[in-house]
Amino acid sequence: MSQEHKEPAKGKASGQDKPKKKRNPLRNYNILMAVTILVAFLILAFAYSNIIYETITNEHVAIMQRTSDHILENFKEKSVPATLNELGDEDERYLKLAADTSGAVIWLVKPDGELVFVSDIPKAALPSVRIQ
């Protein structure tokens, strides 16, 4: 008879278990701190970007308001009649310059609703504007 040599099965029964990894509480704490710092940084970045956006927007609105005040004063001094149909070249250049420097859209409108000067027509307003 032949003797079969059986090898002991590896695993739990053999007693050769893999050593368990020790949990390092300091490593877990460091990962937690890194994640906390990252989340705090992202929250601060979001908050500061919103503050900067609001500041820039408010400054842009203030520039447009000052420009509109200057245009109003300029045309009040000239006593432009309400029956004005066309602007002179100097007035048109002034309005175009004011629109370009302030980044605003300037519409000069007579009391009856007729447009005397338009620097630009935004795409959103185009359907509601009648151009003759």
PAMARTI-35998 format. One record per residue: residue in three letters; x, y, z of N, C-alpha, C in turn. Coordinates in Angstrom, 2 decimals. Layout:
N
["ala"; [X; Y; Z]; [X; Y; Z]; [X; Y; Z]]
...
This chain:
132
["met"; [0.81; -1.17; 0.00]; [0.00; 0.00; 0.00]; [0.86; 1.23; 0.00]]
["ser"; [0.38; 2.15; -0.72]; [1.15; 3.38; -0.78]; [0.64; 4.34; 0.27]]
["gln"; [1.53; 4.97; 0.85]; [1.13; 5.94; 1.86]; [1.04; 7.31; 1.22]]
["glu"; [-0.09; 7.86; 1.42]; [-0.28; 9.21; 0.89]; [0.08; 10.19; 1.98]]
["his"; [0.81; 11.09; 1.57]; [1.24; 12.10; 2.52]; [0.30; 13.30; 2.38]]
["lys"; [-0.42; 13.57; 3.38]; [-1.35; 14.70; 3.35]; [-0.71; 15.88; 4.03]]
["glu"; [-0.78; 16.97; 3.33]; [-0.27; 18.21; 3.92]; [-1.38; 18.85; 4.72]]
["pro"; [-1.00; 19.42; 5.83]; [-2.05; 20.08; 6.62]; [-2.62; 21.26; 5.84]]
["ala"; [-3.89; 21.45; 5.93]; [-4.55; 22.56; 5.24]; [-4.12; 23.88; 5.85]]
["lys"; [-3.89; 24.80; 4.95]; [-3.50; 26.12; 5.42]; [-4.75; 26.89; 5.81]]
["gly"; [-4.60; 27.80; 6.69]; [-5.74; 28.60; 7.09]; [-5.89; 28.59; 8.58]]
["lys"; [-7.11; 28.68; 9.00]; [-7.38; 28.78; 10.43]; [-6.98; 27.52; 11.18]]
["ala"; [-7.18; 26.39; 10.57]; [-6.89; 25.14; 11.27]; [-5.40; 24.89; 11.42]]
["ser"; [-4.64; 25.47; 10.51]; [-3.19; 25.20; 10.55]; [-2.47; 26.08; 11.55]]
["gly"; [-3.12; 27.13; 12.01]; [-2.48; 28.00; 12.98]; [-1.56; 29.02; 12.35]]
["gln"; [-1.57; 29.12; 11.04]; [-0.70; 30.08; 10.34]; [-1.53; 31.27; 9.84]]
["asp"; [-2.31; 31.84; 10.69]; [-3.13; 33.01; 10.33]; [-2.23; 34.18; 10.02]]
["lys"; [-2.71; 35.01; 9.09]; [-1.98; 36.24; 8.79]; [-2.06; 37.15; 10.00]]
["pro"; [-0.98; 37.83; 10.26]; [-1.04; 38.72; 11.43]; [-2.04; 39.86; 11.18]]
["lys"; [-2.83; 40.15; 12.16]; [-3.83; 41.23; 12.03]; [-3.12; 42.57; 12.05]]
["lys"; [-3.62; 43.46; 11.17]; [-3.04; 44.81; 11.14]; [-3.56; 45.56; 12.36]]
["lys"; [-2.63; 46.15; 13.01]; [-3.02; 46.93; 14.18]; [-3.58; 48.27; 13.71]]
["arg"; [-4.64; 48.69; 14.30]; [-5.20; 50.01; 13.98]; [-4.40; 51.04; 14.75]]
["asn"; [-3.93; 51.98; 13.99]; [-3.12; 53.02; 14.59]; [-4.02; 54.23; 14.85]]
["pro"; [-4.34; 54.54; 16.08]; [-5.23; 55.66; 16.36]; [-4.63; 57.00; 15.94]]
["leu"; [-3.31; 57.10; 15.96]; [-2.68; 58.35; 15.54]; [-2.85; 58.57; 14.05]]
["arg"; [-2.78; 57.51; 13.27]; [-2.98; 57.60; 11.81]; [-4.41; 58.03; 11.52]]
["asn"; [-5.37; 57.42; 12.19]; [-6.78; 57.78; 12.00]; [-7.02; 59.24; 12.38]]
["tyr"; [-6.42; 59.67; 13.46]; [-6.56; 61.06; 13.90]; [-5.97; 62.01; 12.85]]
["asn"; [-4.82; 61.68; 12.30]; [-4.20; 62.53; 11.28]; [-5.05; 62.62; 10.02]]
["ile"; [-5.63; 61.52; 9.62]; [-6.52; 61.54; 8.45]; [-7.74; 62.39; 8.73]]
["leu"; [-8.30; 62.24; 9.92]; [-9.47; 63.05; 10.30]; [-9.13; 64.54; 10.31]]
["met"; [-7.98; 64.89; 10.82]; [-7.56; 66.30; 10.85]; [-7.36; 66.83; 9.43]]
["ala"; [-6.74; 66.04; 8.56]; [-6.52; 66.47; 7.18]; [-7.84; 66.70; 6.45]]
["val"; [-8.78; 65.81; 6.62]; [-10.10; 65.96; 6.00]; [-10.83; 67.17; 6.57]]
["thr"; [-10.73; 67.38; 7.88]; [-11.38; 68.53; 8.52]; [-10.80; 69.84; 7.99]]
["ile"; [-9.49; 69.90; 7.88]; [-8.83; 71.10; 7.36]; [-9.23; 71.34; 5.91]]
["leu"; [-9.30; 70.29; 5.11]; [-9.71; 70.42; 3.71]; [-11.13; 70.94; 3.59]]
["val"; [-12.04; 70.40; 4.39]; [-13.43; 70.86; 4.35]; [-13.52; 72.31; 4.80]]
["ala"; [-12.80; 72.67; 5.85]; [-12.82; 74.07; 6.32]; [-12.27; 75.00; 5.25]]
["phe"; [-11.21; 74.59; 4.58]; [-10.63; 75.41; 3.51]; [-11.63; 75.59; 2.37]]
["leu"; [-12.32; 74.53; 1.98]; [-13.31; 74.64; 0.90]; [-14.47; 75.56; 1.29]]
["ile"; [-14.91; 75.49; 2.54]; [-15.99; 76.37; 3.00]; [-15.54; 77.82; 2.98]]
["leu"; [-14.32; 78.08; 3.47]; [-13.80; 79.46; 3.45]; [-13.60; 79.97; 2.03]]
["ala"; [-13.10; 79.11; 1.15]; [-12.91; 79.51; -0.25]; [-14.24; 79.88; -0.89]]
["phe"; [-15.27; 79.10; -0.63]; [-16.60; 79.40; -1.16]; [-17.13; 80.72; -0.60]]
["ala"; [-16.99; 80.92; 0.70]; [-17.48; 82.15; 1.33]; [-16.75; 83.38; 0.80]]
["tyr"; [-15.43; 83.31; 0.71]; [-14.66; 84.46; 0.23]; [-14.91; 84.73; -1.25]]
["ser"; [-15.11; 83.69; -2.05]; [-15.42; 83.93; -3.46]; [-16.77; 84.62; -3.61]]
["asn"; [-17.73; 84.27; -2.76]; [-19.02; 84.97; -2.79]; [-18.87; 86.43; -2.37]]
["ile"; [-18.06; 86.69; -1.36]; [-17.83; 88.07; -0.92]; [-17.17; 88.88; -2.03]]
["ile"; [-16.18; 88.31; -2.68]; [-15.48; 89.01; -3.77]; [-16.44; 89.26; -4.93]]
["tyr"; [-17.27; 88.27; -5.27]; [-18.24; 88.44; -6.36]; [-19.21; 89.58; -6.05]]
["glu"; [-19.72; 89.61; -4.83]; [-20.64; 90.68; -4.44]; [-19.97; 92.05; -4.49]]
["thr"; [-18.73; 92.12; -4.03]; [-18.00; 93.39; -4.05]; [-17.79; 93.88; -5.47]]
["ile"; [-17.39; 92.98; -6.35]; [-17.17; 93.35; -7.76]; [-18.49; 93.79; -8.40]]
["thr"; [-19.56; 93.07; -8.13]; [-20.87; 93.42; -8.68]; [-21.33; 94.78; -8.18]]
["asn"; [-21.17; 95.03; -6.88]; [-21.57; 96.33; -6.33]; [-20.75; 97.46; -6.92]]
["glu"; [-19.45; 97.23; -7.12]; [-18.59; 98.26; -7.73]; [-19.02; 98.53; -9.17]]
["his"; [-19.37; 97.48; -9.90]; [-19.82; 97.66; -11.28]; [-21.12; 98.45; -11.33]]
["val"; [-22.03; 98.16; -10.42]; [-23.29; 98.90; -10.36]; [-23.02; 100.37; -10.01]]
["ala"; [-22.09; 100.63; -9.10]; [-21.76; 102.01; -8.73]; [-21.17; 102.76; -9.93]]
["ile"; [-20.33; 102.10; -10.70]; [-19.75; 102.74; -11.90]; [-20.85; 103.08; -12.89]]
["met"; [-21.78; 102.16; -13.10]; [-22.88; 102.43; -14.03]; [-23.76; 103.56; -13.52]]
["gln"; [-23.98; 103.62; -12.22]; [-24.80; 104.70; -11.65]; [-24.12; 106.05; -11.84]]
["arg"; [-22.81; 106.11; -11.57]; [-22.09; 107.37; -11.78]; [-22.12; 107.79; -13.25]]
["thr"; [-21.99; 106.82; -14.15]; [-22.03; 107.13; -15.58]; [-23.40; 107.68; -15.97]]
["ser"; [-24.46; 107.05; -15.46]; [-25.80; 107.55; -15.80]; [-26.03; 108.95; -15.22]]
["asp"; [-25.48; 109.21; -14.03]; [-25.60; 110.56; -13.46]; [-24.88; 111.59; -14.32]]
["his"; [-23.68; 111.24; -14.82]; [-22.93; 112.17; -15.68]; [-23.68; 112.42; -16.99]]
["ile"; [-24.26; 111.37; -17.56]; [-25.02; 111.54; -18.81]; [-26.22; 112.44; -18.57]]
["leu"; [-26.91; 112.20; -17.48]; [-28.08; 113.02; -17.14]; [-27.69; 114.48; -16.98]]
["glu"; [-26.61; 114.74; -16.24]; [-26.15; 116.12; -16.06]; [-25.74; 116.75; -17.38]]
["asn"; [-25.05; 115.98; -18.22]; [-24.60; 116.50; -19.50]; [-25.79; 116.90; -20.37]]
["phe"; [-26.83; 116.09; -20.40]; [-27.96; 116.41; -21.25]; [-28.89; 117.44; -20.60]]
["lys"; [-28.88; 117.57; -19.30]; [-29.65; 118.64; -18.65]; [-29.02; 119.99; -18.96]]
["glu"; [-27.69; 120.05; -18.94]; [-26.99; 121.30; -19.23]; [-27.23; 121.75; -20.66]]
["lys"; [-27.36; 120.81; -21.57]; [-27.56; 121.16; -22.98]; [-29.01; 121.48; -23.28]]
["ser"; [-29.90; 121.24; -22.33]; [-31.33; 121.48; -22.51]; [-31.84; 120.82; -23.78]]
["val"; [-31.63; 119.52; -23.86]; [-32.06; 118.78; -25.03]; [-33.57; 118.76; -25.07]]
["pro"; [-34.16; 119.22; -26.16]; [-35.63; 119.25; -26.23]; [-36.21; 117.83; -26.34]]
["ala"; [-37.43; 117.68; -25.87]; [-38.10; 116.38; -25.90]; [-38.45; 115.98; -27.33]]
["thr"; [-38.41; 116.94; -28.25]; [-38.74; 116.65; -29.64]; [-37.51; 116.22; -30.44]]
["leu"; [-36.39; 115.97; -29.76]; [-35.16; 115.59; -30.43]; [-35.35; 114.29; -31.20]]
["asn"; [-34.98; 114.30; -32.48]; [-35.09; 113.10; -33.29]; [-33.74; 112.45; -33.52]]
["glu"; [-32.69; 113.25; -33.57]; [-31.35; 112.72; -33.80]; [-30.37; 113.40; -32.87]]
["leu"; [-29.32; 112.67; -32.55]; [-28.24; 113.23; -31.74]; [-27.16; 113.76; -32.67]]
["gly"; [-26.44; 114.75; -32.18]; [-25.29; 115.23; -32.92]; [-24.15; 114.21; -32.80]]
["asp"; [-23.16; 114.35; -33.67]; [-22.02; 113.41; -33.65]; [-21.30; 113.43; -32.31]]
["glu"; [-21.15; 114.62; -31.74]; [-20.44; 114.74; -30.46]; [-21.20; 114.02; -29.35]]
["asp"; [-22.53; 114.20; -29.32]; [-23.35; 113.54; -28.30]; [-23.33; 112.02; -28.48]]
["glu"; [-23.38; 111.58; -29.72]; [-23.38; 110.14; -29.97]; [-22.03; 109.52; -29.58]]
["arg"; [-20.94; 110.19; -29.88]; [-19.62; 109.71; -29.48]; [-19.50; 109.67; -27.96]]
["tyr"; [-20.06; 110.71; -27.30]; [-20.02; 110.76; -25.84]; [-20.77; 109.57; -25.23]]
["leu"; [-21.95; 109.28; -25.76]; [-22.75; 108.17; -25.24]; [-22.08; 106.82; -25.52]]
["lys"; [-21.49; 106.67; -26.70]; [-20.79; 105.42; -27.02]; [-19.58; 105.23; -26.10]]
["leu"; [-18.86; 106.31; -25.85]; [-17.71; 106.24; -24.94]; [-18.16; 105.89; -23.53]]
["ala"; [-19.24; 106.50; -23.08]; [-19.76; 106.21; -21.74]; [-20.19; 104.75; -21.64]]
["ala"; [-20.81; 104.23; -22.68]; [-21.24; 102.83; -22.66]; [-20.04; 101.89; -22.65]]
["asp"; [-19.02; 102.21; -23.44]; [-17.84; 101.35; -23.51]; [-17.04; 101.36; -22.22]]
["thr"; [-16.85; 102.52; -21.62]; [-16.03; 102.60; -20.42]; [-16.72; 102.03; -19.19]]
["ser"; [-18.04; 102.12; -19.13]; [-18.75; 101.61; -17.96]; [-19.21; 100.17; -18.14]]
["gly"; [-19.16; 99.67; -19.37]; [-19.63; 98.31; -19.61]; [-21.14; 98.21; -19.53]]
["ala"; [-21.82; 99.32; -19.73]; [-23.27; 99.35; -19.60]; [-23.93; 99.46; -20.96]]
["val"; [-25.21; 99.19; -20.99]; [-26.02; 99.39; -22.19]; [-26.77; 100.70; -21.97]]
["ile"; [-26.62; 101.62; -22.89]; [-27.26; 102.93; -22.73]; [-28.36; 103.08; -23.76]]
["trp"; [-29.54; 103.41; -23.27]; [-30.68; 103.72; -24.11]; [-31.13; 105.13; -23.75]]
["leu"; [-31.20; 105.99; -24.73]; [-31.73; 107.34; -24.54]; [-33.15; 107.32; -25.12]]
["val"; [-34.13; 107.54; -24.24]; [-35.53; 107.38; -24.61]; [-36.27; 108.69; -24.40]]
["lys"; [-37.06; 109.05; -25.41]; [-37.90; 110.24; -25.27]; [-39.10; 109.91; -24.39]]
["pro"; [-39.77; 110.94; -23.83]; [-40.91; 110.68; -22.95]; [-42.03; 109.86; -23.61]]
["asp"; [-42.15; 109.92; -24.93]; [-43.20; 109.14; -25.60]; [-42.78; 107.68; -25.83]]
["gly"; [-41.57; 107.31; -25.42]; [-41.11; 105.93; -25.52]; [-40.24; 105.64; -26.72]]
["glu"; [-40.02; 106.65; -27.57]; [-39.19; 106.43; -28.75]; [-37.71; 106.43; -28.35]]
["leu"; [-36.99; 105.46; -28.91]; [-35.55; 105.37; -28.64]; [-34.80; 106.36; -29.52]]
["val"; [-34.00; 107.21; -28.89]; [-33.19; 108.17; -29.63]; [-31.79; 107.60; -29.85]]
["phe"; [-31.27; 106.92; -28.83]; [-29.94; 106.33; -28.93]; [-29.94; 104.98; -28.22]]
["val"; [-29.31; 104.00; -28.87]; [-29.16; 102.67; -28.28]; [-27.72; 102.24; -28.51]]
["ser"; [-27.00; 101.99; -27.41]; [-25.61; 101.55; -27.56]; [-25.55; 100.06; -27.90]]
["asp"; [-26.52; 99.29; -27.40]; [-26.56; 97.86; -27.66]; [-27.93; 97.35; -27.22]]
["ile"; [-28.37; 96.26; -27.82]; [-29.62; 95.64; -27.40]; [-29.28; 94.26; -26.89]]
["pro"; [-29.48; 94.02; -25.61]; [-29.21; 92.67; -25.07]; [-30.12; 91.63; -25.71]]
["lys"; [-29.61; 90.42; -25.84]; [-30.39; 89.35; -26.49]; [-31.70; 89.09; -25.76]]
["ala"; [-31.70; 89.24; -24.43]; [-32.92; 89.00; -23.66]; [-34.00; 90.04; -23.96]]
["ala"; [-33.59; 91.26; -24.32]; [-34.56; 92.33; -24.58]; [-34.96; 92.41; -26.05]]
["leu"; [-34.25; 91.73; -26.92]; [-34.49; 91.83; -28.36]; [-35.92; 91.48; -28.78]]
["pro"; [-36.55; 90.42; -28.24]; [-37.92; 90.13; -28.66]; [-38.95; 91.20; -28.28]]
["ser"; [-38.70; 91.94; -27.22]; [-39.69; 92.92; -26.76]; [-39.45; 94.32; -27.31]]
["val"; [-38.40; 94.50; -28.12]; [-38.10; 95.84; -28.67]; [-38.54; 95.87; -30.12]]
["arg"; [-39.35; 96.90; -30.42]; [-39.78; 97.10; -31.81]; [-38.80; 98.07; -32.46]]
["ile"; [-38.21; 97.64; -33.55]; [-37.29; 98.51; -34.29]; [-37.95; 98.86; -35.61]]
["gln"; [-38.09; 100.18; -35.84]; [-38.75; 100.63; -37.08]; [-37.71; 101.08; -38.08]]
